[in-house]
Amino acid sequence: MGKISVNLCGIELDNPVIPASGTFGYGYEFAELYDINVLGTFSFKGTTLNARFGNPTPRIAECKNGMINAVGLQNPGVDKVISEELPKLKKCFNKPVMANVSGFSVDEYVQTVKKLDECSQIGWFEINISCPNVHGGGMSFGTNPKAAASVIEAVKKVTNKPVIAKLSPNVTDIVEIAKACEEAGADGISLINTMLGMRIDLKTKKPVIANVMGGFSGDAIFPVAVRMVYQVAHAVKVPVIGIGGVSSAEDVVEMMLAGATAVQVGAANLINPFVCKEIIEQLPSVMEKYKIDDLSDIIGGVK
């Protein structure tokens, strides 16, 4: 069998498959379905300093080859994540977990990371500067190189754990923002978050979600994600995590050829809760099919 383990920012993963933030909760819900220790790791639900109810409903809608969501970072706040969610996770997951952190100011990012940094379960920080569904936060940092860099630079001062910048595709030049994050000290880049989309209900003649616009994800965005992963991976020296429309072992291999060290699976989890487990199980046969002995060897294989 081929070697499927990879090294992400100095931490060894049994495989490169990572459920994406916002599609896997805090992990223990999926542990009722299968042993989630088969995963490389997972990125837990976007966490903010204070509890958030999120956006008004309806906030999720299906569309052609994907979905639109505007959940709005609903979460219990970092203190409850530490006191309630992580202890539950510890009972069913014995690997380092990726903490996805968002905020509405640089100070909020810093305070949240500082609190989570004391948790031994946290292996990496994925700093979400890319959420399209939150007014005044998230993506407002990720669309400007200087603003993105300011968040990463501040967070790096309060943790020695790897810091990964999660970037938005809703920009003119994603490479410029990725390079700014790298220069600010980012240990890795994850991309892409959802694209900004909208649908209209013909019967009511109103937007299908209350937020009007939301994050478009699913199979349809895969080619855009591959393109951006390729562009960024060839412009930075830090590892890249590929995200966007991944739903099969073949997609994982394609993302890695584009330059991804690891790959996150998002919307597909909401369609099939076993999809990450199935992708991991299928990787060896897909590697054999394409004559791949070691997944690490193909990272950035397309020049």
C-alpha positions as CSV (number, residue, x, y, z in Angstrom):
1,M,0.0,0.0,0.0
2,G,1.2,3.5,-0.8
3,K,2.2,6.0,1.9
4,I,-0.7,8.4,2.6
5,S,0.7,10.3,5.6
6,V,1.8,14.0,5.2
7,N,3.5,16.6,7.4
8,L,1.5,19.8,8.0
9,C,3.4,22.6,9.5
10,G,5.6,20.2,11.5
11,I,2.8,17.9,12.7
12,E,2.4,14.5,11.1
13,L,-1.0,13.5,9.7
14,D,-1.9,9.9,9.1
15,N,-3.5,11.1,5.8
16,P,-4.2,14.5,4.2
17,V,-8.0,14.4,4.6
18,I,-9.5,17.1,6.9
19,P,-13.2,18.0,7.4
20,A,-13.6,21.7,6.9
21,S,-14.7,24.2,9.6
22,G,-18.5,24.7,9.7
23,T,-19.2,21.3,8.3
24,F,-18.1,19.0,11.1
25,G,-19.2,20.8,14.3
26,Y,-16.9,20.1,17.2
27,G,-16.3,16.5,16.0
28,Y,-18.1,14.4,18.6
29,E,-21.4,14.5,16.6
30,F,-19.7,12.6,13.8
31,A,-18.0,10.3,16.3
32,E,-21.5,8.7,16.9
33,L,-21.4,7.6,13.2
34,Y,-17.8,6.3,12.9
35,D,-14.3,6.4,14.6
36,I,-13.2,10.0,13.6
37,N,-9.6,9.0,14.5
38,V,-9.3,7.8,10.9
39,L,-9.1,11.4,9.9
40,G,-5.9,13.3,9.4
41,T,-7.5,15.9,11.7
42,F,-10.4,18.3,11.4
43,S,-11.0,22.0,11.6
44,F,-13.7,22.7,14.2
45,K,-16.6,25.1,14.0
46,G,-15.6,28.7,13.6
47,T,-15.1,30.1,17.1
48,T,-15.4,33.7,18.2
49,L,-14.6,35.5,21.5
50,N,-18.2,35.9,22.4
51,A,-21.2,33.6,21.7
52,R,-23.1,34.3,18.4
53,F,-26.6,33.3,17.4
54,G,-25.7,33.8,13.8
55,N,-27.8,35.2,10.9
56,P,-31.6,35.0,10.7
57,T,-33.2,32.0,9.0
58,P,-33.6,30.7,6.4
59,R,-29.8,30.6,6.0
60,I,-29.0,27.5,4.0
61,A,-30.4,26.6,0.5
62,E,-29.5,24.0,-2.1
63,C,-28.7,25.1,-5.6
64,K,-27.2,23.5,-8.8
65,N,-24.1,21.6,-8.0
66,G,-23.8,23.2,-4.5
67,M,-25.4,25.1,-1.8
68,I,-25.6,28.7,-0.4
69,N,-25.2,29.3,3.3
70,A,-25.2,32.4,5.5
71,V,-25.1,30.8,9.0
72,G,-23.1,33.7,10.3
73,L,-20.6,32.0,12.6
74,Q,-23.1,30.7,15.1
75,N,-21.1,29.3,18.0
76,P,-21.1,29.3,21.9
77,G,-18.1,31.5,22.3
78,V,-14.5,30.5,23.1
79,D,-15.0,30.0,26.9
80,K,-17.8,27.5,26.4
81,V,-15.8,25.8,23.6
82,I,-13.0,25.3,26.1
83,S,-15.2,24.3,29.0
84,E,-17.8,22.1,27.2
85,E,-16.9,21.3,23.6
86,L,-13.3,20.3,23.9
87,P,-13.8,18.0,26.9
88,K,-16.5,16.1,24.8
89,L,-14.1,15.9,21.9
90,K,-11.3,14.5,24.0
91,K,-13.4,11.5,24.8
92,C,-13.6,10.5,21.1
93,F,-10.6,12.1,19.3
94,N,-7.0,11.5,20.3
95,K,-5.2,13.6,17.7
96,P,-4.4,17.3,17.6
97,V,-7.3,19.3,16.3
98,M,-7.4,22.5,14.2
99,A,-9.0,25.5,15.8
100,N,-10.8,27.8,13.4
101,V,-10.9,31.3,14.9
102,S,-12.8,34.4,13.6
103,G,-13.2,37.9,15.0
104,F,-14.5,41.4,14.4
105,S,-11.3,43.2,15.4
106,V,-7.6,42.2,15.6
107,D,-7.9,42.2,19.4
108,E,-10.8,39.7,19.3
109,Y,-8.7,37.3,17.2
110,V,-5.8,37.7,19.6
111,Q,-7.9,37.2,22.8
112,T,-9.6,34.1,21.3
113,V,-6.3,32.5,20.2
114,K,-4.7,33.3,23.6
115,K,-7.4,31.4,25.4
116,L,-7.3,28.4,23.1
117,D,-3.5,28.3,23.1
118,E,-3.6,26.9,26.6
119,C,-5.6,23.8,25.3
120,S,-3.3,20.9,24.7
121,Q,-5.7,19.4,22.1
122,I,-5.1,22.3,19.7
123,G,-2.5,21.5,17.1
124,W,-3.0,24.4,14.7
125,F,-4.8,27.7,14.5
126,E,-6.8,28.3,11.3
127,I,-7.4,32.1,11.3
128,N,-10.6,32.8,9.3
129,I,-10.2,36.1,7.6
130,S,-12.5,34.9,4.8
131,C,-16.1,34.5,5.9
132,P,-18.5,36.2,3.4
133,N,-21.6,36.0,5.7
134,V,-20.6,38.3,8.6
135,H,-21.0,42.1,8.4
136,G,-18.0,44.1,9.6
137,G,-15.7,41.1,10.3
138,G,-14.2,38.0,8.8
139,M,-13.8,38.8,5.1
140,S,-13.3,42.5,5.6
141,F,-9.8,41.5,6.9
142,G,-9.2,39.0,4.2
143,T,-9.8,41.2,1.2
144,N,-7.0,43.6,2.0
145,P,-3.3,42.5,2.2
146,K,-2.4,44.9,5.0
147,A,-5.4,44.0,7.1
148,A,-4.9,40.3,6.6
149,A,-1.2,40.6,7.6
150,S,-2.1,42.7,10.7
151,V,-4.3,39.8,12.0
152,I,-1.7,37.2,11.4
153,E,1.1,39.2,12.9
154,A,-0.9,39.9,16.0
155,V,-1.9,36.3,16.5
156,K,1.6,35.0,16.0
157,K,2.7,37.0,19.1
158,V,0.5,35.0,21.4
159,T,1.0,31.4,20.3
160,N,3.9,29.2,19.3
161,K,1.5,26.8,17.5
162,P,1.3,26.9,13.7
163,V,-0.9,29.7,12.4
164,I,-2.7,29.1,9.1
165,A,-4.5,31.9,7.3
166,K,-7.8,31.0,5.7
167,L,-8.3,33.1,2.6
168,S,-11.4,34.3,0.6
169,P,-11.7,33.7,-3.1
170,N,-13.8,36.9,-3.3
171,V,-10.7,39.1,-4.1
172,T,-8.9,40.4,-7.2
173,D,-5.5,39.0,-6.4
174,I,-5.4,36.1,-3.9
175,V,-1.6,35.6,-4.3
176,E,-0.9,39.2,-3.0
177,I,-2.9,38.4,0.1
178,A,-1.3,35.0,0.6
179,K,2.2,36.5,0.3
180,A,1.3,39.3,2.8
181,C,0.1,36.6,5.3
182,E,3.3,34.6,4.8
183,E,5.5,37.7,5.3
184,A,3.5,38.4,8.5
185,G,4.5,35.0,9.8
186,A,1.8,32.6,8.7
187,D,2.9,29.0,8.9
188,G,0.4,27.9,6.2
189,I,-2.4,29.1,4.0
190,S,-5.8,27.4,3.6
191,L,-8.0,28.3,0.6
192,I,-10.6,28.7,-0.6
193,N,-13.5,29.6,1.6
194,T,-16.9,29.9,0.0
195,M,-17.6,32.2,-3.0
196,L,-20.2,34.9,-2.6
197,G,-23.5,33.8,-4.2
198,M,-27.2,34.5,-4.4
199,R,-30.4,32.8,-5.5
200,I,-34.0,34.2,-5.9
201,D,-37.2,32.3,-5.2
202,L,-39.4,32.8,-8.3
203,K,-42.6,32.3,-6.3
204,T,-41.9,34.8,-3.6
205,K,-39.6,37.0,-5.8
206,K,-37.3,37.3,-2.8
207,P,-33.8,35.9,-2.0
208,V,-33.8,32.3,-0.9
209,I,-31.9,33.2,2.3
210,A,-32.6,36.0,4.7
211,N,-29.1,37.4,4.5
212,V,-29.8,37.9,0.7
213,M,-26.3,36.7,-0.3
214,G,-24.3,33.9,1.2
215,G,-21.3,31.6,0.7
216,F,-21.6,29.3,-2.4
217,S,-19.9,26.0,-2.0
218,G,-19.9,22.5,-3.4
219,D,-18.8,20.7,-6.5
220,A,-19.3,23.7,-8.8
221,I,-16.4,25.7,-7.2
222,F,-13.8,22.9,-7.4
223,P,-12.1,24.2,-10.6
224,V,-11.8,27.7,-9.1
225,A,-10.3,26.3,-5.9
226,V,-7.8,24.2,-7.8
227,R,-6.7,27.2,-9.8
228,M,-6.2,29.4,-6.7
229,V,-4.4,26.6,-4.8
230,Y,-2.0,26.3,-7.8
231,Q,-1.4,30.0,-7.9
232,V,-0.8,30.4,-4.2
233,A,1.3,27.2,-3.8
234,H,3.6,28.4,-6.5
235,A,4.0,31.8,-4.9
236,V,4.6,31.0,-1.2
237,K,7.0,28.6,0.6
238,V,4.6,27.6,3.4
239,P,2.2,24.6,3.1
240,V,-1.2,25.1,1.5
241,I,-4.4,23.4,2.4
242,G,-6.7,23.0,-0.5
243,I,-10.5,23.5,0.0
244,G,-13.5,23.9,-2.2
245,G,-15.7,21.3,-3.8
246,V,-13.7,18.3,-2.8
247,S,-15.8,15.1,-2.6
248,S,-13.6,12.2,-3.8
249,A,-10.2,10.6,-3.5
250,E,-9.5,11.8,-7.0
251,D,-10.2,15.4,-6.0
252,V,-7.7,15.0,-3.2
253,V,-5.0,13.9,-5.6
254,E,-5.8,16.7,-8.0
255,M,-5.6,19.3,-5.2
256,M,-2.3,17.9,-4.1
257,L,-0.9,18.0,-7.6
258,A,-1.9,21.7,-7.7
259,G,0.2,22.2,-4.6
260,A,-1.9,21.3,-1.6
261,T,-0.1,19.5,1.3
262,A,-3.5,18.6,2.9
263,V,-7.1,18.9,1.7
264,Q,-10.3,19.9,3.4
265,V,-13.7,18.5,2.7
266,G,-16.6,20.9,3.3
267,A,-20.1,20.8,1.7
268,A,-19.8,17.1,0.9
269,N,-20.0,16.3,4.7
270,L,-23.5,17.8,4.7
271,I,-24.6,15.5,1.9
272,N,-22.9,12.3,3.1
273,P,-21.6,12.3,6.7
274,F,-19.3,9.3,5.9
275,V,-17.6,11.0,2.9
276,C,-14.3,11.7,4.6
277,K,-14.0,8.2,5.9
278,E,-14.8,6.9,2.4
279,I,-12.2,9.2,0.7
280,I,-9.5,7.9,3.1
281,E,-10.5,4.3,2.4
282,Q,-10.4,5.0,-1.4
283,L,-7.0,6.8,-1.4
284,P,-4.8,3.6,-1.7
285,S,-6.7,2.3,-4.8
286,V,-6.7,5.7,-6.4
287,M,-2.9,6.0,-5.7
288,E,-2.4,2.5,-7.3
289,K,-4.4,3.5,-10.3
290,Y,-2.3,6.6,-11.0
291,K,1.0,4.9,-9.9
292,I,1.6,7.0,-6.8
293,D,3.7,5.5,-4.1
294,D,3.9,8.4,-1.7
295,L,1.3,11.2,-1.6
296,S,3.9,13.6,-0.3
297,D,5.8,13.1,-3.6
298,I,3.0,14.6,-5.7
299,I,2.6,17.9,-3.8
300,G,2.9,20.6,-6.4
301,G,3.6,18.1,-9.1
302,V,2.0,20.3,-11.7
303,K,4.4,23.1,-12.7
